[in-house]
């Protein structure tokens, strides 16, 4: 059975809203589904006692209360109405008050009553967002519920239970848990049956396709800079690029800096090193020995690579046999790497383990390095990319009108972007964004968010410049794209 973690569910909620499916609609669907299950299980006229927290879990219960016409509903809110955390929950709480539903706001644990034994208790204290130790108010409410002989229905997850790990300080013992969209991992653990009881998974109107889409919710999962951060804490990068093309590594570096990485060094052939440095005073360059990367550069790179959280390899390097030979020795030395453009041709997927690498090919490059065609049909293309990602243990960001990102059996798609982004240099920008995120995040999340940010920055630029946008324009729009 497929599960969804609390982090994934939070991202999915945010993505639904980003793509037009409002959180209030999801809350309405969840509460209505819960009420329908209550109606199927218990006859009309049954007293229903709701213990509601101040989050979205409580909001689901407020909706259910509105739908339970013919039931004697009593709501106990653990806190004050003006403390309710989400707009949807506040809105549904206000509707209940206007409808004359019996509501008691509880601010002290001594005020929590013992529920009647003949009622149905709806446990909506905590959902998937539980954090930290229980406060006295919620702890006492859980005790009251567990000490009662009533039937208990938990909303999404029994309150107190960590939805992912199953850990708990204290948790509600439910007869029935109604979870939404997909079960959370802990709900399937047999040893927790005492707490979860019967499990029903209720759909709430989220299209399965939305689970594939990258959006705002994925960006919210990215690591954030801490107030006490020092230089280097937000990541350091080394770019090995340049040769026939000098602009590519500069574009990659500037994109990474705009994405928030702390330090970027560029190792480029001597013939272009000064040219690259001249693009911006923000660029730190180290000159290699010749007009193309070769084995004589390996000693210098062996000194530089250990200091880099991520090494970006490929843009502008060229395909000289000496360059490809040197890359085959360099790539295994990297802690993490993003491989693009000319660097892709140095990879040996039959012999090497590339679990610490993200590759960013377009369809032609993917075909050349894998001997696999990328079909026009999106579902078939996802299958091809996922199959190769599993077989090679590599994270793949396949660039295209719709980007396909895969790691193992996981596959996501990105639909941001515009046809104006066919201009040269956009792939270098994407590689820089990917590497910047990869310094402090895992490979799949980094690749997904990079594709979204790059495409969104292109959309913002297109609104300003139309089909005349350039790669440098996209770089300047990265900060705005990071906050959709």
Residue pairs with C-beta under 8 A, 6 or more apart in sequence:
1 183
1 188
2 182
2 183
3 182
3 183
3 184
3 185
3 187
3 188
4 12
4 181
4 182
4 183
4 184
5 163
5 164
5 184
5 185
6 128
6 129
6 163
6 164
6 184
7 164
7 221
9 128
9 181
9 182
9 184
10 128
10 129
10 217
10 220
11 215
11 217
11 218
11 220
11 221
12 181
12 206
12 210
12 211
12 217
13 23
13 26
13 217
14 215
14 216
14 217
14 220
15 210
15 213
15 214
15 215
15 216
15 217
15 218
16 22
16 23
16 26
16 206
16 210
17 23
17 216
18 215
18 216
18 217
18 484
19 210
19 213
19 215
21 205
21 206
21 210
23 56
23 86
23 87
23 88
24 87
24 88
24 91
25 205
26 204
26 205
26 206
27 56
27 59
27 60
27 63
27 88
27 89
27 92
28 63
29 203
29 204
29 205
30 60
30 63
30 155
30 156
30 180
30 202
30 204
31 59
31 60
31 61
31 62
31 63
31 64
31 65
31 66
31 67
31 92
32 63
32 64
32 67
33 178
33 180
33 202
33 203
33 204
34 60
34 61
34 63
34 64
34 122
34 153
34 155
34 178
34 202
35 63
35 64
35 65
35 66
35 67
35 68
36 67
37 153
37 176
37 178
37 200
37 202
38 48
38 64
38 68
38 71
38 120
38 122
38 153
39 68
41 151
41 153
41 176
42 48
42 71
42 120
42 151
44 70
44 71
45 70
45 71
45 72
46 71
46 72
46 119
46 120
47 71
47 72
47 74
47 116
47 118
47 119
47 120
48 65
48 68
48 71
48 72
48 73
48 74
48 119
48 120
48 121
48 122
49 74
49 76
49 115
49 116
49 119
49 120
49 121
49 122
49 150
50 61
50 64
50 65
50 73
50 74
50 75
50 76
50 121
50 122
50 124
51 76
51 78
51 121
51 122
51 123
51 124
51 125
51 141
51 144
51 145
51 159
52 58
52 61
52 62
52 75
52 76
52 77
52 78
52 124
52 125
53 78
53 79
53 124
53 125
53 126
53 127
53 138
53 159
54 77
54 78
54 79
54 83
54 84
54 85
54 89
55 84
55 85
55 86
55 89
55 126
55 127
55 129
56 85
56 86
56 88
56 89
56 127
56 129
57 124
57 125
57 126
57 127
57 128
57 129
57 155
57 156
57 159
58 77
58 84
58 89
58 93
58 124
58 125
59 84
59 86
59 88
59 89
59 92
59 93
60 124
60 127
60 155
60 156
60 180
61 75
61 122
61 124
61 155
62 75
62 89
62 92
62 93
62 95
62 96
63 92
64 122
64 155
65 73
65 75
65 96
65 101
66 92
66 95
66 96
66 99
66 101
73 101
73 102
74 102
74 104
74 119
75 96
75 101
75 102
75 103
75 104
76 103
76 104
76 106
76 112
76 113
76 141
77 84
77 93
77 103
77 104
77 105
77 106
78 106
78 112
78 125
78 137
78 138
78 141
79 105
79 106
79 107
79 137
80 105
80 107
81 90
81 93
81 94
81 97
81 105
84 90
84 93
93 103
96 103
97 103
104 111
106 112
106 137
107 137
108 137
109 136
109 137
109 139
109 140
109 141
112 137
112 140
112 141
112 144
113 144
114 144
114 147
114 148
115 121
115 144
115 145
115 148
115 150
116 148
116 150
117 148
117 149
117 150
118 150
119 150
120 150
120 151
120 152
120 153
121 145
121 148
121 150
121 151
121 152
121 153
122 153
122 155
123 145
123 152
123 153
123 154
123 155
123 158
123 159
123 172
123 174
124 154
124 155
124 159
125 138
125 141
125 142
125 159
125 160
125 172
126 138
126 157
126 159
126 160
127 155
127 156
127 157
127 163
128 156
128 157
128 163
128 184
130 157
130 159
130 160
130 161
130 162
130 163
133 169
134 142
134 160
134 169
134 170
138 159
138 160
139 170
141 159
142 159
142 160
142 170
142 171
142 172
143 170
145 152
145 172
145 173
146 172
146 173
151 175
151 176
152 172
152 173
152 174
152 175
152 176
152 197
153 174
153 175
153 176
153 177
153 178
154 172
154 174
154 176
154 177
154 178
154 196
154 197
155 178
156 163
156 177
156 178
156 179
156 180
156 184
157 163
157 177
157 179
157 184
157 186
157 187
158 171
158 172
158 173
158 174
158 177
158 195
158 196
159 171
159 172
160 168
160 169
160 170
160 171
160 172
161 167
161 168
161 171
161 172
161 186
161 192
161 195
161 196
162 168
162 186
163 184
163 185
163 186
163 187
164 184
164 185
164 186
165 185
165 186
166 185
166 186
166 189
166 191
166 192
168 195
171 195
172 195
173 194
173 195
173 197
174 195
174 196
174 197
175 197
175 198
176 197
176 198
176 199
176 200
177 187
177 196
177 197
177 198
177 199
177 200
178 200
178 202
179 187
179 199
179 200
179 201
179 202
180 201
180 202
180 203
180 204
181 201
181 203
181 204
181 206
182 201
183 199
183 201
186 192
186 196
187 196
187 199
188 199
212 382
212 411
212 412
212 413
213 412
213 413
213 414
213 415
214 405
214 412
214 413
214 414
214 416
214 448
214 449
214 451
214 452
215 452
215 484
216 484
218 412
218 445
218 448
218 449
218 452
219 449
219 452
219 453
219 482
219 484
221 445
222 437
222 440
222 441
222 445
222 449
223 440
223 441
225 233
225 234
225 260
226 233
231 262
231 263
232 262
232 263
233 262
234 260
234 261
234 262
234 439
234 440
235 260
235 261
235 262
235 263
235 309
235 310
235 436
235 439
235 440
236 261
236 262
236 263
236 264
236 265
236 307
236 308
236 309
236 439
237 253
237 256
237 261
237 263
237 264
237 265
237 308
237 309
237 310
237 311
237 312
237 435
237 436
237 439
238 264
238 265
238 266
238 267
238 304
238 305
238 307
238 308
238 310
238 311
238 312
239 249
239 252
239 253
239 256
239 264
239 265
239 266
239 267
239 311
239 312
239 313
239 315
239 432
239 435
240 267
240 268
240 293
240 301
240 311
240 312
240 313
240 314
240 317
240 327
240 330
240 343
241 248
241 249
241 252
241 266
241 267
241 268
241 312
241 313
241 314
241 315
241 316
241 317
242 248
242 249
242 266
242 268
242 269
242 272
242 273
242 276
242 315
242 316
242 317
243 268
243 269
243 271
243 272
243 291
243 292
243 293
243 316
243 317
243 318
243 320
243 323
244 292
244 316
244 317
244 318
245 315
245 316
245 318
246 268
246 272
246 275
246 276
246 316
247 279
247 316
247 425
247 428
248 315
248 316
248 341
248 425
248 428
249 266
249 268
249 276
249 315
249 316
249 428
250 266
250 276
250 279
250 280
250 283
251 315
251 425
251 428
251 429
251 432
251 471
251 472
251 475
252 312
252 315
252 428
252 429
252 431
252 432
252 435
253 264
253 266
253 282
253 283
253 432
254 279
254 280
254 282
254 283
254 432
254 472
254 475
255 428
255 429
255 430
255 431
255 432
255 433
255 436
255 474
255 475
255 478
256 264
256 312
256 432
256 433
256 435
256 436
257 264
257 282
257 436
258 475
258 476
258 478
258 479
259 432
259 433
259 436
259 437
259 453
259 478
259 482
260 436
260 482
261 435
261 436
261 439
263 284
264 282
264 283
264 284
265 284
265 285
265 286
265 304
265 308
266 273
266 276
266 283
266 284
266 285
266 286
267 285
267 286
267 288
267 297
267 300
267 301
267 304
268 276
268 285
268 286
268 287
268 288
268 316
269 287
269 288
269 289
269 290
269 291
269 292
269 293
270 287
270 288
270 289
270 290
270 291
271 290
271 291
272 291
272 316
273 285
273 286
273 287
273 288
274 285
274 287
276 283
276 285
277 283
277 284
277 285
286 300
286 304
288 297
288 300
289 296
289 297
290 296
290 297
292 317
292 318
292 320
292 322
292 323
293 317
293 320
293 322
293 323
293 326
293 327
294 320
294 322
294 323
294 325
294 326
295 322
295 325
295 326
295 329
297 326
298 326
298 329
298 330
301 330
301 333
302 333
305 311
305 330
305 333
305 334
306 333
306 335
308 334
308 335
309 335
309 336
309 438
309 439
309 440
310 334
310 335
310 336
310 337
310 338
310 435
310 436
310 438
310 439
311 330
311 334
311 335
311 336
311 337
311 338
312 337
312 338
312 340
312 431
312 432
312 435
313 327
313 330
313 331
313 334
313 337
313 338
313 339
313 340
313 343
313 346
314 339
314 340
314 341
314 342
314 343
314 344
314 431
315 340
315 341
315 342
315 343
315 427
315 428
315 431
316 341
316 342
316 428
317 323
317 327
317 341
317 342
317 343
318 342
319 342
319 345
323 342
324 345
324 346
327 343
327 346
328 346
328 348
331 337
331 339
331 343
331 346
331 347
331 352
331 357
332 352
334 356
334 357
335 356
336 356
336 357
336 438
336 439
336 443
337 356
337 357
337 358
338 357
338 358
338 359
338 360
338 431
338 434
338 435
338 438
339 346
339 347
339 357
339 358
339 359
339 360
340 359
340 360
340 361
340 427
340 428
340 430
340 431
341 365
341 427
341 428
341 431
344 359
344 361
344 365
344 368
344 369
345 368
345 369
347 354
347 359
347 369
349 369
349 370
349 391
349 392
349 394
353 393
354 392
354 393
354 394
355 393
355 394
356 443
357 394
357 395
357 443
358 394
358 395
358 396
358 397
358 434
358 438
358 443
358 446
358 447
359 369
359 394
359 395
359 396
359 397
360 397
360 399
360 427
360 430
360 431
360 434
360 447
361 369
361 396
361 398
361 399
362 398
362 399
362 400
362 427
363 374
363 398
363 399
363 400
366 372
366 374
366 385
366 396
366 398
367 373
367 374
370 388
372 384
372 388
373 384
374 381
374 384
374 385
374 398
374 400
375 381
375 384
378 402
378 404
378 413
381 398
381 404
382 404
382 406
382 411
382 413
385 396
385 398
385 404
385 406
385 411
386 406
386 409
386 410
386 411
388 394
388 396
388 406
389 395
389 396
389 406
389 407
389 408
389 411
390 408
390 409
393 408
394 407
395 405
395 406
395 407
395 443
395 444
395 447
396 404
396 405
396 406
396 407
396 447
397 403
397 404
397 405
397 430
397 434
397 447
397 450
397 451
398 404
398 405
398 406
399 427
399 430
399 451
401 417
402 413
402 414
402 415
403 413
403 414
403 417
403 451
403 455
404 411
404 412
404 413
405 411
405 412
405 413
405 414
405 444
405 447
405 448
405 451
406 412
407 443
407 444
407 447
410 444
412 444
412 448
414 448
414 451
414 452
414 455
415 455
416 451
416 452
416 454
416 455
416 456
416 458
416 459
417 454
417 455
417 458
417 459
418 455
418 458
418 459
418 462
419 467
420 458
420 461
420 462
420 465
420 466
420 467
420 468
420 469
421 454
421 455
421 458
421 469
421 474
423 469
423 470
423 471
424 471
425 470
425 471
425 472
426 454
426 458
426 471
426 474
428 471
429 454
429 457
429 471
429 474
429 475
430 450
430 451
430 454
433 450
433 453
433 454
433 478
434 446
434 447
434 450
437 445
437 446
437 449
437 450
438 446
438 447
441 449
452 481
453 478
453 481
453 482
454 474
454 481
456 481
456 484
457 474
457 475
457 477
457 478
457 480
457 481
458 469
458 474
458 477
459 481
460 477
460 480
460 481
461 469
461 473
461 474
461 477
462 469
464 473
465 473
